Amino acid sequence: MFKEIGQMMGMLKNLPKIREEMGKLQEKMGHITAEGDAGGGMVKVIVNGHMEVQKIILSDEAAKLNDKELLEDLVAAAVNQGLKKAKQAVAEETSKMATGLGLPAGMNLPGLG
């Protein structure tokens, strides 16, 4: 219990540095990109670290599909895969930042989860 109190007090002393690093991390998140694909590359999606879809790329084969439901499923699968990869990349960056600040491992930082 006293260990956690000590950690909290240390964090309060580091608050200006934590805020600065959080700002840098938010900026970095916009530059993080992840790609998801489905259908053997028929649909590709690029997602950034803010969990925003930046681009959807359909192969010529996908564009010629006359199967709306299949295409919708492929887009959803590619988006979900891209989001999963982006979340993992953001978690890694967050962990690096937290470690650099001496914060406890696995700490949930507000606005990043």
N, C-alpha and C positions, 0 to 999 in steps of 0.2 A: 504494500500500500504506500509506504513512504517513498519507494522507488518511483512510482507513478507521479507522486506529488513533486518530487525533484525534477522529473522530466518535464512536467507542466511549467514549473518555475523557469527552467532553462529555455523552454519555448517562448515564454513571455519576454524574456530578455532578448531573444533573437527575433522578435516580431518584425522589426523594420527589415531585417535581412530576409525573413521568410516572405514578406510582402513583395519585396523586390524580385526574389526568385520565382514567386508565383506569377508575377507579371511576365517574366521572361519565358516561363513555361507556357503560359497562355499564348504568347506570340509563336513559340515553337510548335504548338499544336496545329496552327494553321499551315505549317510547312510539312508536317508529317503526312505522308500519303500511303495508302494501302490499296492493293488491288484484289478484287474478288472476281472469280470467273465461274462459269457454269456451261454445261453442254460441250465440254471439250474445247472451250475457248470461243464458243459461238457468241457468248455474251460476256463482256468484261465491264467492270465498274471500278472507278477510281473514287476513293473516299478520303477525306482529310481527317486530321486529328480532332476536329470539332464535330465529327460524325455527320458531315455534310457530303452528299454525293456531288462530286465535281464533274464526272463525265460517265456516260454510258456508251459503250462501243458495241455495235452489233456487227457480226461478220456478214459477208454477203450471203452465206448459207442461212443465217438466222433471219436476215431481212426477207429472204425468199420463202420462208416457212409460211405455210397457209394454215397454221395452227396457233390461233391466238392464245389459247390456254397454256400450251407448251411454252410459248414465248414469255408469257406472264410469269410462269413458274421459274424459267431460267433467269429472268431479271431479278425476281425475288431472291433466288438462291445466290446469285452473284452479289447482290447488295448485302445480304446477311453475312456472306463470307468476308466481304470487304470491311464491313463494320466490325466484325469480330477481330480481324487483323489490326484495324485501326485502334480498337480498344486495348489490344495487347501492346501495341507500340506506345500508346499514351501511358499505360501502366508502367512500362519499363522506364520511360522518361521521368515519370513522377517518382518512381523508386530511386532513380539516380539522384534526383534533386533532393529528396528527403534524406538519403544517405549522406549527401554532401553537406547538408545542414545539421547532421547529427540527430535527426528525428528517428523515433523508433520504427523498426521494420514493420511493414504492413499497416501503417497508420493511414486512416481514411482521411484524405484532405478534402475539405468542402469544395464543391464546385467542379471536382474532377472525377467523380465516380458516378 
